[in-house]
Amino acid sequence: MSLRTLTSLLVLGSTLSLGCFGGDAGDDDDDEEEEDGGNNGNLDTDGDGLTDSEEEELGLDPNLADTDGDGFDDATEVDSGTDGTLCWSVPEGWPACGANAEAAGIEATGWAMGDVVEDWTGDDQYGGTIDQYDLYGMVVVIDMSAGWCGPCRTAAEDAEAEYQHYKDDGVMFMHVIVDDNSYDGAVTDEDFTADWADEYGLTFPVVTDDSVNGYAAPYYNFYMEGYVDGIPAYVVLNRELEVVDWWNGVSAASLTSAIEDNL
């Protein structure tokens, strides 16, 4: 075999090898592979278990493992069926939108109509806590009640059904218990909020607080300052934590109107 023939065979073999194993082996485009690092569409920039393309389709941020900043990564929210773009839509526990409120520059201005309320922390029925500003982005219905108050108990009977009707629209109810059955202006029964929640089947926060002169912050600032008179007393905050409505007594019409007007 001549040297020229051998050289031709080697060149042909090399060309065939490149044709079989080089270049674009699949149906995708080489440019696309370069863009996603050669992972064939499986790039997961933020390491949350969802590919960038999946996150983009869902409206999530491929560069943030927790798009809405609620403490649950995007993959967990997808698996749980919650909305990873809304900090108040969480797989478990209470909403966690405090960081979003801070990022939005929310600042307290007072407790009068139109004011942004101050942040405060309540102890919930599970032995945990909840901050008012963690409910930023939601319409919040605050109901101030006491164990000895008959109308308060009447209101509690329908509260869970009302909450379930609106919660997917971003509405949160909160029962602030200002007294148990002792008539002394304080909740001295450690189990009272848990018992209240169990008795009426409440899955939203049932809280106590004694941070302002021994009273719950909203009770002191709305009731003691004369904005509301008696209990049950309702206060509604819009999504920016501004006071938009208040009234005394059980009124389904007032409640529905206040919620619908702020959705």
Sequence and secondary structure as in RCSB ss.txt:
>XXXX:A:sequence
MSLRTLTSLLVLGSTLSLGCFGGDAGDDDDDEEEEDGGNNGNLDTDGDGLTDSEEEELGLDPNLADTDGDGFDDA
TEVDSGTDGTLCWSVPEGWPACGANAEAAGIEATGWAMGDVVEDWTGDDQYGGTIDQYDLYGMVVVIDMSAGWCG
PCRTAAEDAEAEYQHYKDDGVMFMHVIVDDNSYDGAVTDEDFTADWADEYGLTFPVVTDDSVNGYAAPYYNFYME
GYVDGIPAYVVLNRELEVVDWWNGVSAASLTSAIEDNL
>XXXX:A:secstr
  HHHHHHHHHHHHHHHHHHHSS  SSS HHHHHHTTTSTT   TT SSS HHHHHHHT  TT SSTT SSS HH
HHHHHT  TT TT  SSSS   HHHHHHTT     SSTT B    EEE TTS EEEGGGGTTSEEEEEEEETT H
HHHHHHHHHHHHHHHHGGGTEEEEEEEEE SSSSSS   TTHHHHHHHHHT  S EEB  TBTTB HHHIIIIIT
TSS SSSEEEEE TTSBEEEEEES  HHHHHHHHHHH 
